[in-house]
Amino acid sequence: MLCVQLGLAVSVGLFDQVGPEGAAWLRLAWAGVLLLVVVRPRPSSFRRSTFLACCGLGVVTAGMTMLFMEAVARLPLGTASALEFLGPLTVAVTRGRGGKRLWPVLAAIGVLLLTQPWRGGADLAGVGFALASAVCWAAYILLTQRVGDEVAGVRGLAVSMPVAGLVATLVYGPDVAGHLTWPLLLTGLGLAVLLPVVPFALEMLALRRLTAPAFGTLMSLEPAIALTIGFVVLHQVPDAGAAAGVVFVVAAGIGAERTGTREPVEQPA
C-alpha cells in the first residue's frame, strides 16, 4: 500500500505534462513490458479458464488504474482512496461471517469520516471515477485470488499486466504518444516498478494466505496511508474528521488481521 500511494503521489507530477490518462498509460504499458521480459509466460502452460481469468484480471486492472488516476486529478488523494475502498469493503461485507462483519462496519465509518459527504462541494466527476474504480477493485480482488491460487509465482501477473497495458494503449495511447519524451519514458519506467509491478505482485502473494474479506478489510488501511502521503508529499492537509477516520480504519485493519487468516492453499506445480 505504501508503494501504491507513493506511486500515485509521484504520478500527480506528470499530470501537467501528459495528463492523468498519460500517467496511467505509462505505468501500465511499462509494467506489461517488464513482466513479459522478466517472467516470459507461456500461454500453453495455462489451462484455458485460468488464462481467461488472467486476461480478465488485466482488463479490470487497467480500468482500476485509469479510472483512479482520473479521480486523483479531481479529488484529494485520501478522499479518492477512501471512495475507491468501497470496492474491497463490499467484498468483505458480502463474504464475511459472524463477528467478521464488525470490521467492515468500522472501516465504513472511517471512510465516511475521511470523505465527509455531508459537507458537499466534492467534484462529482471525481467521485464518479473513484466509485467506478471501486467496482474494478472489487473484481480485481476476486480475480487476483483465483489466479494466485491456480498459478505458481507471478506468472499470472505476467499475463494480466501486458493485457492491462494493451487496454490502456488502445484507450489512451494514440492521444498521449505525441507528448512523450525520453525523460518522460524513463520516469514512467521507474513509476511502473513502484506501481504496479511490486505492489500487485505482493498482493497476489497475500491473497494466497488471506480470505478475500480479510484482504479487503486490511486494504481499509489504504485511505489512511493515502491521507498521510497526501499530507507529506502533496501538502494536502487533513482535518479532524479525517484524522478520526484513520482511527476507525486502523481498528478495522487490526481486527481483520486477527480473524482473517486463510487456510493454506496447495500450490500448483
C-alpha positions in Angstrom: 0.0 0.0 0.0 2.9 2.3 0.7 4.3 1.6 -2.8 0.8 2.3 -4.3 0.3 5.6 -2.6 3.9 6.9 -3.2 3.5 5.9 -6.9 0.2 7.8 -7.1 1.6 10.9 -5.4 4.6 10.9 -7.8 2.3 10.4 -10.8 0.4 13.6 -9.9 3.6 15.5 -11.0 3.1 14.1 -14.6 -0.4 15.5 -14.9 0.8 18.8 -16.3 2.8 17.1 -19.0 0.7 14.1 -20.1 -2.5 14.3 -18.0 -3.9 11.6 -15.7 -4.5 9.4 -18.7 -0.9 9.6 -19.9 0.4 8.8 -16.4 -1.8 5.8 -16.2 -0.8 4.6 -19.7 2.9 5.0 -19.0 2.7 2.9 -15.8 0.6 0.1 -17.3 2.5 -0.1 -20.6 5.9 -0.3 -18.9 4.7 -2.8 -16.3 3.4 -5.1 -19.1 6.7 -4.9 -20.9 8.8 -5.5 -17.8 6.8 -8.6 -16.7 6.8 -10.0 -20.2 10.6 -9.7 -20.5 11.4 -10.9 -17.0 8.9 -13.7 -16.5 8.2 -14.7 -20.1 4.9 -16.6 -19.5 3.9 -19.3 -21.9 0.1 -19.3 -22.7 0.3 -23.0 -23.5 1.2 -23.7 -19.8 -2.1 -22.3 -18.6 -5.5 -24.0 -18.5 -8.0 -22.2 -20.8 -10.1 -21.0 -17.8 -7.1 -19.8 -15.9 -5.7 -17.9 -18.9 -9.1 -16.2 -19.4 -9.1 -15.3 -15.7 -5.7 -13.7 -16.1 -6.9 -11.7 -19.1 -10.0 -10.6 -17.2 -7.7 -9.5 -14.4 -5.7 -7.4 -16.9 -8.9 -5.7 -18.1 -10.1 -4.8 -14.6 -6.5 -3.7 -13.6 -6.5 -1.3 -16.5 -9.9 0.0 -15.6 -9.0 0.4 -11.9 -5.8 2.3 -12.7 -7.1 4.6 -15.4 -10.3 5.5 -13.5 -8.5 6.1 -10.3 -6.0 8.4 -12.0 -8.9 10.5 -13.3 -10.3 10.6 -9.8 -7.0 11.7 -8.2 -6.8 14.5 -10.8 -10.1 15.9 -9.3 -10.0 14.9 -5.6 -7.5 14.8 -2.7 -5.6 11.6 -2.7 -7.1 10.5 0.7 -10.6 11.2 -0.4 -10.2 9.3 -3.7 -8.7 6.3 -2.0 -11.5 6.2 0.6 -14.1 6.2 -2.1 -12.3 3.5 -4.1 -12.0 1.4 -0.9 -15.8 0.8 -1.1 -15.0 -1.9 -3.6 -12.9 -4.2 -1.3 -15.2 -3.2 1.6 -18.2 -4.6 -0.4 -16.2 -7.8 -0.9 -15.5 -8.1 2.8 -19.2 -7.4 3.8 -20.5 -9.9 1.3 -18.2 -12.7 2.2 -17.7 -12.1 5.9 -19.3 -14.3 8.5 -20.2 -13.9 12.2 -18.1 -11.4 14.0 -16.1 -10.6 10.9 -18.8 -8.3 9.8 -17.9 -5.9 12.5 -14.6 -4.9 10.8 -16.2 -3.7 7.5 -18.6 -1.7 9.6 -15.8 0.1 11.4 -14.0 0.6 8.1 -17.1 2.1 6.6 -17.4 4.6 9.4 -13.8 5.5 8.8 -14.5 6.0 5.1 -17.4 8.3 5.8 -15.2 10.4 8.2 -12.5 10.6 5.6 -14.8 11.7 2.8 -17.3 13.7 4.8 -20.1 13.7 2.2 -22.3 15.9 4.4 -20.1 18.9 3.6 -20.8 18.7 -0.1 -18.6 20.5 -2.6 -16.8 17.4 -3.8 -16.1 17.1 -7.6 -19.0 14.9 -8.8 -17.0 13.6 -11.8 -14.1 12.8 -9.5 -16.5 10.9 -7.2 -17.9 9.0 -10.1 -14.5 8.0 -11.4 -13.5 6.8 -7.9 -16.7 4.8 -7.5 -16.2 3.2 -10.9 -12.6 2.3 -9.9 -14.1 0.8 -6.7 -16.1 -1.7 -8.8 -12.9 -2.6 -10.7 -11.0 -3.0 -7.4 -13.7 -5.5 -6.1 -13.3 -7.6 -9.3 -9.5 -7.3 -9.0 -9.5 -8.8 -5.5 -11.7 -11.8 -6.6 -9.7 -12.4 -9.8 -6.3 -12.0 -8.2 -7.2 -14.6 -5.5 -8.4 -17.0 -8.2 -5.3 -16.5 -10.4 -3.0 -16.7 -7.3 -4.5 -20.0 -6.3 -4.1 -21.6 -9.7 -0.8 -20.2 -11.0 2.5 -20.5 -9.2 4.7 -17.4 -8.7 3.8 -14.3 -10.6 3.2 -15.9 -14.0 -0.5 -14.9 -13.8 0.6 -11.3 -13.2 2.9 -11.6 -16.2 -0.2 -12.3 -18.4 -2.6 -9.8 -16.8 -0.2 -6.8 -16.8 0.5 -7.0 -20.6 -3.3 -7.2 -21.1 -3.7 -4.1 -18.9 -1.0 -2.3 -20.9 -2.7 -3.2 -24.2 -6.1 -2.0 -22.9 -4.5 1.3 -21.8 -2.7 1.7 -25.1 -5.9 1.2 -27.1 -7.8 3.7 -24.9 -5.1 6.4 -24.3 -2.0 5.6 -26.4 -2.9 7.5 -29.6 -3.7 10.7 -27.7 -0.6 10.6 -25.4 2.1 9.4 -27.8 2.7 12.8 -29.3 3.6 14.3 -25.9 6.2 11.7 -25.0 9.9 12.5 -24.5 12.8 10.3 -23.4 12.8 11.7 -19.8 9.0 11.0 -19.6 9.5 7.5 -20.8 12.2 6.8 -18.2 10.1 8.4 -15.5 7.3 6.1 -16.5 9.6 3.1 -16.3 10.5 3.9 -12.7 6.9 4.5 -11.8 5.9 1.1 -13.3 8.2 -0.6 -10.9 6.9 1.3 -7.9 3.3 0.9 -9.1 2.0 -1.6 -10.2 4.8 -4.2 -10.5 5.9 -4.5 -6.9 2.6 -4.0 -5.0 0.5 -6.1 -7.4 3.0 -9.0 -7.0 2.8 -8.7 -3.2 -1.0 -8.5 -3.3 -1.1 -11.8 -5.3 1.1 -13.4 -2.7 -1.0 -12.0 0.2 -4.3 -13.3 -1.3 -2.9 -16.8 -1.2 -2.7 -16.5 2.6 -5.8 -14.4 3.5 -9.5 -14.7 2.8 -11.0 -12.2 0.4 -12.9 -10.5 3.3 -9.8 -10.2 5.4 -7.8 -8.9 2.5 -10.5 -6.4 1.6 -10.7 -5.1 5.2 -6.9 -4.9 5.6 -7.0 -2.7 2.5 -9.0 -0.2 4.6 -5.7 1.0 5.8 -5.1 2.4 2.3 -7.2 5.6 2.8 -5.2 6.3 5.9 -1.9 5.8 4.1 -3.1 7.9 1.2 -4.1 10.7 3.7 -0.6 10.6 5.1 1.2 10.5 1.8 -1.1 13.3 0.5 -0.1 15.4 3.5 3.7 14.7 3.3 4.2 14.7 -0.4 1.3 16.7 -1.9 0.7 19.0 1.1 -3.0 18.1 1.3 -3.8 18.9 5.0 -6.5 16.6 6.6 -9.0 18.0 9.1 -10.1 16.4 12.5 -12.8 14.3 10.8 -10.2 12.7 8.5 -7.9 12.0 11.5 -10.8 10.3 13.3 -11.4 8.2 10.1 -7.8 7.0 10.3 -8.5 5.6 13.8 -11.5 3.6 12.6 -9.8 2.1 9.5 -6.7 1.1 11.6 -9.0 -0.6 14.1 -10.8 -2.4 11.3 -7.4 -3.5 9.8 -6.2 -4.9 13.2 -9.4 -6.8 13.6 -9.2 -8.3 10.2 -5.6 -9.3 10.7 -6.5 -11.1 13.9 -9.5 -13.0 12.5 -8.9 -13.3 8.7 -6.1 -15.9 8.4 -6.8 -18.1 5.4 -6.2 -21.8 5.2 -3.1 -22.6 3.1 -3.9 -23.3 -0.5 -2.0 -26.2 -2.2 0.3 -24.5 -4.6 0.2 -25.6 -8.3 3.1 -27.4 -9.7 
